[in-house]
Amino acid sequence: MPQSVLSFTVFVGGQSDIFALHLFMESLYNMADSVECRSDAEYAERPLSLTWQGVRYEIAEIVSRWRGPSEKGFRVKTTDGQAFDLTYREVPDEWHIQPI
């Protein structure tokens, strides 16, 4: 399974450098894992694909579903046979992706 390693050195010399670091960290966050889902009557009814570690995977099968207070969960298999647990947390409106 591919892995990414990120290494950087930061020299902070003033307010503009702190702002630049903030923008850099925000760009890393925007590359974060994500889930595309079908939503009819409510959000996150059926996951269709996921992006994990920069790779997009199509979901072939939902193996199981669960629901907890303020969250929905799915165990899925991708078209290439990998399995993931996907959990959508309504507050703070985010997905958690865990390979299994």
VENMOJO-V841473 format. One record per backbone hydrogen bond with DSSP energy under -0.5 kcal/mol. NH is the residue of the N-H (numbers start at 0). CO is the residue of the C=O. E is the energy in kcal/mol with one decimal. If there is no record, write none. Layout:
nh->(NH:NH)
co->(CO:CO)
e->(E:E)
This chain:
nh->(11:12:17:18:19:20:21:22:23:24:25:26:27:28:29:30:30:31:33:35:37:39:44:45:47:48:49:50:51:51:54:56:58:59:59:60:62:62:63:65:67:70:71:72:73:74:75:75:76:77:78:80:83:84:85:85:86:87:88:88:89:89:90:91:92:93:95:97:99)
co->(9:10:13:14:15:16:17:18:19:20:21:22:23:24:25:26:27:28:50:48:45:41:37:37:35:35:56:33:49:54:51:49:47:57:76:76:60:74:74:72:70:67:87:65:85:63:73:83:60:81:57:77:75:97:73:83:95:71:86:93:69:87:69:89:88:88:86:84:82)
e->(-0.6:-0.7:-1.5:-2.2:-2.1:-2.2:-2.3:-2.4:-2.2:-2.7:-2.4:-1.9:-1.7:-2.1:-2.1:-0.7:-0.9:-2.0:-1.8:-2.6:-3.9:-0.6:-1.8:-1.7:-3.3:-1.6:-2.4:-3.0:-0.5:-2.6:-1.7:-3.5:-2.6:-0.6:-2.3:-1.9:-0.7:-2.6:-1.4:-2.1:-2.1:-1.8:-2.1:-3.0:-2.6:-2.4:-0.6:-2.9:-2.4:-2.8:-2.0:-2.1:-2.2:-3.1:-3.5:-0.5:-2.5:-3.1:-0.6:-3.2:-2.5:-0.6:-0.6:-0.5:-0.7:-2.0:-2.5:-2.5:-2.4)
